[in-house]
Amino acid sequence: MASRYVISISKRIDFDLEKMLHDRSGFATSRIELGGLEVCQITNFEFIWCSNPSTDGKQSISFYKPILIPDGFYCLGHYCQSDKKPLRGFVLVAREATGRHDRSTHRSDHMPALVDPVDYSLVWSSYDGGDENFDGCGYFWLPQPPEGYKALGFVVTNKSKKPETNEVKCVRTDLTDTCEACPLIACTYSKFLKVPLTVWNARPLNRGIYGRGVSTGTFYCSALCSNCSLGEELDIACLKNLDPNLHAMPNMDQIHAIVEHYGPTVFFHPNEVYLPSSVSWFFQSGALLYSTGESIQTIDAEGSVLPSGGSNDGHYWIDLPRDGGREKLKHGNIESAVLYLHVKPAFGGTSTDIVMWVFCPFNGPGTLKIGMMSIGLSKVGRHVGDWEHFTLRINNFTGELWSIYFSQHSGGEWVDAYDLEFIEGNKAIIYSSRNGHASYPHPGTYIQGNPKLGIGVRNDAASSDYFINSSRHYEVVAAEYLSDVVKEPCWLQYMRKWGPRIVYDSRTELDKIVKRLPPLFRNSMNNILSKLPLELYGEDGPTGPKEKNNWFGDERW
């Protein structure tokens, strides 16, 4: 096995930063000041050790030490990843800040920001109990910080000798934040110790718009248990951004440059009949505002008549007109459609999330897949006013696209840039599923339920002549960190339902289908149906973007 691997971010998203990002105030300048610390990303690594190296790589994990660290910066911990993925990742290295963005270089007691650990404790070893050869095994060390400091990562060696204390630095406690172990990477075993080493990614517990936790790219491991609860306090911490201005976030010109460079093309299924539209087209084409007092109002293009603020109290909802214009609105108007952008900080302002919301006036009925059989539903899944989204995560150190989140009904998935499909250079492709408008990275049939048994709700995704190029058809509707630079539209402040509550009993339709199934499928289908989101049943009107939990928080992982 080669002794050194040097990696860099995906070549297919390379571009001229100097030309695109003419304002060099902080975004994409390779280094970020967090208030007390300055950090930069290291994507060059030296291989240390691999678990199960003789296997096909699907279950093995490799561990790496960062190299080519700039002068004056210090390692905080080592890096690992599963070998079933291309080697692509980062760890942060840090030094005490002295720049113009620093606000807390030293505390009043003059404690330095970075210090050596006082010792290491051995957490786990792959040593198999042989009498002679200790070397070549994996040894996992947890730095022991002095009082008032935190360790931010583990050190891995392939020799039994304890690491030097200057191998990594510990960070003053006030410059750190709580992290949690998620997601699970893998487990590896030691024949001698007879206990597994469980390895997770370490991510900040406090995420979203107001979270200041910064991901350091290190990992968490434990030989004490096979499970680690979300939110559980760990032996390591992450960094914390104390800069109130989040100077590494892009300004408005840079946002436009990013979207024009990376904006995905959204393809709708060739058999899709419930296409998107702009919100203004929806309003101007006859959508009406209803209230519990039986009041009915027309809605202007900006939505200024909609009640603003408050909560989803059930007193107001939007519905289609009762006349012949109802069917016209259901089918949307893709020529008017735009992507509505919410730009927000992620990981304490070291990444930028560009959330792209697409609006469809109507969500069509679902299709059940039971083995080789597909059953089209007449009611389940239908509702007025469908809001869906996907999210671009931009690396604020480099300005590069790091990954995209694909929202899929009650959940979703992050997909790294190297695993996306691209069109026109750096523009990713988003496939919107037929009728339900969930987002997927590749064409195909996706089962929401039990894919192994082929039982669940069917989501079909394919390219067609129906598409929206978000790099050209978009509108920035919110970016809280820019203060008053972005004026949010009136309709965005509407916190009530974008569709009426449906009075039919959709579960009756499903029960009739389930009763006709063989017993083998019946129990599985009942379990799947009980876990489906309420929106799929179409019995309650959906709410707008600001009512979704990912508006202020992070995406569901």
PAFI-720806 format. One line per 8 residues: number of its first residue (from 0); their letters; for each residue x, y, z of C-alpha. Coordinates in steps of 0.1 Angstrom, whole numbers, plus 5000, padded with zeros to 4 digits. Layout:
NUM	A	X:Y:Z; ...
This chain:
0	MASRYVIS	5000:5000:5000; 5013:5034:4991; 5027:5054:5020; 5012:5088:5010; 4980:5099:4994; 4976:5135:4982; 4940:5145:4975; 4922:5176:4964
8	ISKRIDFD	4886:5187:4959; 4868:5174:4927; 4885:5186:4895; 4853:5189:4876; 4842:5219:4897; 4874:5238:4891; 4870:5275:4882; 4887:5309:4882
16	LEKMLHDR	4882:5322:4917; 4900:5354:4911; 4877:5363:4882; 4844:5351:4898; 4850:5364:4933; 4863:5399:4928; 4855:5410:4963; 4882:5393:4985
24	SGFATSRI	4867:5404:5018; 4867:5369:5033; 4848:5344:5012; 4869:5319:4993; 4902:5333:5006; 4914:5299:5019; 4916:5310:5055; 4888:5320:5080
32	ELGGLEVC	4892:5338:5113; 4868:5326:5140; 4876:5351:5166; 4905:5339:5186; 4916:5314:5160; 4925:5314:5123; 4918:5281:5105; 4924:5267:5071
40	QITNFEFI	4915:5234:5054; 4940:5206:5047; 4931:5182:5020; 4965:5165:5017; 4971:5134:5038; 4996:5107:5047; 4982:5072:5051; 4986:5057:5086
48	WCSNPSTD	4966:5025:5089; 4937:5006:5074; 4913:4981:5090; 4906:4949:5070; 4929:4959:5042; 4926:4924:5025; 4889:4928:5018; 4872:4944:4988
56	GKQSISFY	4872:4978:5006; 4835:4980:5012; 4839:4974:5050; 4874:4988:5055; 4883:5022:5069; 4915:5041:5063; 4931:5066:5087; 4952:5096:5077
64	KPILIPDG	4974:5123:5091; 4972:5158:5075; 5004:5170:5058; 5017:5201:5041; 5004:5222:5070; 5012:5260:5065; 5038:5275:5088; 5024:5285:5122
72	FYCLGHYC	4993:5263:5119; 4988:5232:5141; 4970:5199:5136; 4939:5193:5158; 4933:5156:5150; 4935:5129:5123; 4911:5121:5095; 4894:5089:5084
80	QSDKKPLR	4868:5076:5059; 4853:5045:5045; 4873:5029:5016; 4842:5024:4996; 4843:5062:4987; 4869:5081:4968; 4894:5097:4991; 4880:5132:4995
88	GFVLVARE	4878:5152:5027; 4895:5177:5050; 4906:5186:5084; 4910:5220:5098; 4944:5232:5112; 4946:5263:5134; 4967:5291:5148; 4961:5319:5172
96	ATGRHDRS	4945:5348:5153; 4960:5382:5150; 4940:5396:5121; 4914:5423:5119; 4885:5399:5125; 4899:5387:5158; 4879:5397:5189; 4892:5375:5216
104	THRSDHMP	4929:5366:5210; 4935:5361:5248; 4912:5360:5278; 4919:5382:5307; 4940:5355:5324; 4962:5354:5292; 4957:5317:5285; 4969:5309:5250
112	ALVDPVDY	4944:5296:5225; 4963:5264:5216; 4984:5242:5239; 4999:5207:5237; 4981:5179:5254; 4996:5167:5287; 4993:5130:5277; 4975:5105:5256
120	SLVWSSYD	4953:5076:5266; 4951:5045:5244; 4915:5039:5234; 4919:5008:5212; 4944:4988:5193; 4942:4961:5166; 4972:4943:5181; 4962:4905:5180
128	GGDENFDG	4983:4893:5210; 5013:4880:5191; 5046:4879:5210; 5068:4898:5185; 5052:4922:5160; 5036:4952:5177; 5042:4975:5147; 5018:4976:5117
136	CGYFWLPQ	4988:4975:5139; 4965:5005:5145; 4967:5024:5178; 4941:5050:5187; 4950:5078:5211; 4928:5104:5228; 4947:5136:5238; 4944:5145:5274
144	PPEGYKAL	4940:5183:5276; 4951:5205:5305; 4925:5221:5326; 4906:5248:5306; 4911:5231:5272; 4895:5206:5250; 4907:5179:5226; 4893:5181:5191
152	GFVVTNKS	4903:5148:5176; 4921:5115:5179; 4956:5105:5169; 4962:5072:5150; 4996:5055:5149; 5009:5022:5134; 5034:5018:5162; 5028:5010:5199
160	KKPETNEV	5048:5040:5210; 5027:5069:5224; 5026:5100:5201; 5047:5131:5209; 5027:5157:5228; 5032:5182:5200; 5015:5159:5174; 4983:5179:5180
168	KCVRTDLT	4970:5209:5199; 4942:5213:5223; 4920:5243:5222; 4909:5267:5249; 4874:5258:5261; 4857:5291:5252; 4868:5287:5216; 4851:5253:5213
176	DTCEACPL	4815:5240:5210; 4798:5207:5217; 4799:5181:5189; 4780:5149:5184; 4788:5115:5167; 4770:5112:5134; 4768:5096:5110; 4783:5061:5117
184	IACTYSKF	4813:5053:5095; 4820:5017:5104; 4830:4992:5131; 4863:4973:5131; 4874:4945:5154; 4904:4933:5174; 4907:4895:5180; 4928:4901:5211
192	LKVPLTVW	4907:4927:5228; 4874:4911:5216; 4857:4945:5215; 4848:4965:5184; 4861:5000:5176; 4831:5020:5165; 4839:5051:5143; 4817:5081:5136
200	NARPLNRG	4820:5114:5119; 4821:5142:5145; 4798:5171:5136; 4787:5202:5156; 4757:5197:5178; 4746:5233:5173; 4739:5238:5136; 4717:5259:5114
208	IYGRGVST	4714:5297:5110; 4723:5305:5146; 4746:5276:5153; 4782:5286:5157; 4798:5251:5158; 4825:5245:5132; 4832:5211:5118; 4869:5203:5121
216	GTFYCSAL	4867:5172:5098; 4880:5149:5125; 4863:5117:5137; 4851:5102:5170; 4857:5066:5181; 4849:5044:5211; 4856:5009:5222; 4831:5011:5250
224	CSNCSLGE	4798:5008:5232; 4784:5001:5197; 4758:5029:5199; 4762:5066:5205; 4731:5087:5211; 4726:5120:5192; 4733:5149:5214; 4754:5129:5238
232	ELDIACLK	4784:5148:5251; 4817:5134:5237; 4853:5133:5248; 4862:5157:5220; 4848:5191:5210; 4845:5211:5178; 4855:5247:5171; 4832:5277:5176
240	NLDPNLHA	4830:5308:5155; 4830:5339:5177; 4830:5363:5148; 4796:5380:5150; 4798:5392:5114; 4806:5358:5098; 4830:5375:5075; 4836:5344:5054
248	MPNMDQIH	4800:5343:5041; 4795:5355:5005; 4781:5390:4997; 4753:5395:4973; 4775:5398:4942; 4793:5366:4952; 4759:5348:4957; 4749:5356:4922
256	AIVEHYGP	4783:5345:4909; 4780:5312:4927; 4744:5305:4915; 4752:5314:4879; 4782:5291:4881; 4767:5261:4900; 4730:5265:4896; 4715:5230:4889
264	TVFFHPNE	4691:5222:4862; 4659:5206:4875; 4643:5180:4852; 4607:5169:4857; 4594:5135:4846; 4583:5133:4809; 4548:5122:4821; 4545:5149:4848
272	VYLPSSVS	4513:5168:4845; 4516:5188:4877; 4544:5212:4868; 4558:5241:4888; 4550:5278:4884; 4561:5310:4900; 4542:5321:4931; 4530:5353:4913
280	WFFQSGAL	4516:5333:4884; 4497:5311:4909; 4482:5341:4926; 4474:5360:4894; 4458:5329:4878; 4431:5327:4904; 4444:5312:4937; 4422:5324:4966
288	LYSTGESI	4427:5331:5003; 4400:5315:5025; 4394:5320:5062; 4373:5303:5089; 4349:5332:5087; 4340:5321:5052; 4357:5351:5038; 4373:5347:5003
296	QTIDAEGS	4398:5371:4989; 4417:5373:4956; 4455:5374:4960; 4477:5400:4943; 4510:5390:4926; 4531:5399:4957; 4508:5383:4982; 4503:5415:5001
304	VLPSGGSN	4468:5405:5013; 4481:5374:5030; 4482:5375:5068; 4518:5381:5079; 4537:5363:5107; 4520:5344:5135; 4517:5307:5133; 4498:5280:5115
312	DGHYWIDL	4466:5285:5135; 4442:5270:5110; 4423:5302:5104; 4436:5308:5069; 4444:5287:5039; 4449:5290:5001; 4429:5271:4976; 4422:5268:4939
320	PRDGGREK	4391:5286:4924; 4359:5265:4921; 4353:5275:4884; 4370:5263:4852; 4403:5279:4862; 4409:5252:4888; 4423:5226:4864; 4445:5252:4847
328	LKHGNIES	4462:5260:4880; 4467:5224:4889; 4490:5219:4859; 4512:5249:4867; 4531:5270:4843; 4568:5260:4839; 4576:5290:4817; 4570:5313:4847
336	AVLYLHVK	4587:5290:4873; 4618:5302:4892; 4638:5288:4921; 4634:5308:4953; 4667:5310:4972; 4674:5311:5009; 4711:5317:5016; 4722:5309:5051
344	PAFGGTST	4754:5300:5071; 4763:5264:5079; 4788:5251:5103; 4793:5285:5119; 4798:5303:5087; 4825:5281:5073; 4801:5268:5047; 4771:5284:5029
352	DIVMWVFC	4738:5266:5023; 4719:5278:4992; 4685:5263:4997; 4665:5263:4964; 4628:5261:4968; 4605:5251:4939; 4567:5257:4940; 4541:5235:4923
360	PFNGPGTL	4505:5245:4925; 4494:5209:4929; 4509:5176:4941; 4495:5145:4922; 4484:5112:4936; 4509:5086:4945; 4516:5051:4931; 4521:5020:4953
368	KIGMMSIG	4547:4994:4942; 4542:4959:4955; 4568:4935:4940; 4563:4936:4902; 4529:4953:4905; 4522:4991:4905; 4489:5005:4917; 4480:5041:4909
376	LSKVGRHV	4462:5058:4937; 4433:5081:4931; 4434:5103:4962; 4465:5096:4984; 4492:5122:4978; 4469:5148:4963; 4471:5183:4978; 4472:5220:4967
384	GDWEHFTL	4504:5241:4971; 4535:5219:4971; 4568:5233:4983; 4599:5212:4977; 4636:5220:4979; 4672:5210:4975; 4703:5226:4990; 4737:5234:4977
392	RINNFTGE	4765:5234:5003; 4794:5257:4993; 4828:5255:5009; 4836:5290:5022; 4873:5283:5023; 4875:5278:4985; 4841:5288:4971; 4836:5253:4957
400	LWSIYFSQ	4805:5232:4956; 4809:5205:4983; 4776:5186:4982; 4739:5188:4975; 4710:5178:4998; 4681:5161:4980; 4649:5165:4999; 4627:5134:4996
408	HSGGEWVD	4593:5137:5014; 4599:5130:5051; 4637:5128:5048; 4666:5132:5023; 4702:5126:5016; 4735:5146:5011; 4754:5136:4979; 4790:5146:4975
416	AYDLEFIE	4799:5166:4944; 4819:5138:4929; 4788:5116:4928; 4765:5141:4910; 4755:5143:4874; 4765:5175:4857; 4754:5195:4827; 4770:5225:4811
424	GNKAIIYS	4802:5221:4831; 4797:5226:4868; 4759:5226:4869; 4744:5196:4887; 4713:5178:4876; 4683:5174:4899; 4656:5149:4890; 4621:5157:4903
432	SRNGHASY	4599:5127:4909; 4566:5123:4891; 4536:5138:4909; 4554:5141:4943; 4583:5163:4932; 4609:5148:4955; 4645:5154:4945; 4670:5127:4933
440	PHPGTYIQ	4706:5128:4920; 4701:5102:4893; 4672:5089:4871; 4654:5057:4881; 4626:5044:4903; 4630:5050:4940; 4609:5032:4966; 4598:5050:4998
448	GNPKLGIG	4593:5020:5021; 4612:4987:5018; 4633:4987:4986; 4646:4952:4993; 4610:4937:4991; 4600:4962:4965; 4571:4975:4986; 4563:5011:4991
456	VRNDAASS	4554:5044:4974; 4570:5046:4939; 4590:5077:4929; 4599:5078:4892; 4626:5103:4881; 4638:5109:4846; 4649:5137:4823; 4626:5154:4798
464	DYFINSSR	4618:5186:4779; 4603:5200:4812; 4631:5216:4831; 4642:5248:4850; 4677:5261:4848; 4682:5276:4883; 4714:5295:4872; 4691:5317:4851
472	HYEVVAAE	4657:5315:4867; 4661:5323:4903; 4652:5349:4930; 4671:5354:4963; 4642:5358:4988; 4661:5355:5021; 4696:5358:5035; 4693:5368:5072
480	YLSDVVKE	4730:5373:5077; 4730:5401:5051; 4706:5421:5073; 4685:5445:5051; 4703:5437:5018; 4676:5412:5008; 4639:5422:5011; 4618:5392:5017
488	PCWLQYMR	4586:5390:4996; 4552:5393:5014; 4542:5357:5006; 4572:5344:5025; 4558:5358:5057; 4526:5338:5053; 4528:5311:5079; 4495:5294:5073
496	KWGPRIVY	4484:5266:5049; 4491:5268:5011; 4463:5243:5006; 4431:5233:5023; 4425:5204:5046; 4411:5175:5026; 4380:5159:5040; 4382:5125:5024
504	DSRTELDK	4395:5095:5043; 4426:5085:5023; 4434:5057:5046; 4402:5039:5034; 4416:5037:4999; 4449:5023:5012; 4431:4997:5035; 4412:4984:5005
512	IVKRLPPL	4444:4978:4986; 4462:4962:5016; 4433:4937:5022; 4438:4924:4987; 4475:4916:4993; 4489:4882:5002; 4497:4879:5039; 4534:4881:5032
520	FRNSMNNI	4531:4916:5018; 4502:4928:5040; 4522:4933:5073; 4551:4949:5055; 4528:4973:5037; 4509:4983:5069; 4543:4990:5086; 4554:5012:5057
528	LSKLPLEL	4521:5031:5055; 4522:5039:5092; 4555:5057:5088; 4546:5078:5057; 4544:5116:5062; 4510:5131:5068; 4515:5153:5037; 4515:5122:5015
536	YGEDGPTG	4479:5114:5026; 4469:5149:5015; 4446:5154:5044; 4461:5186:5057; 4473:5216:5037; 4511:5220:5035; 4528:5250:5049; 4553:5274:5033
544	PKEKNNWF	4591:5274:5034; 4595:5294:5066; 4574:5268:5085; 4597:5240:5076; 4622:5229:5103; 4651:5232:5079; 4646:5270:5074; 4664:5279:5106
552	GDERW	4679:5244:5113; 4701:5220:5094; 4688:5195:5069; 4677:5160:5081; 4707:5137:5079
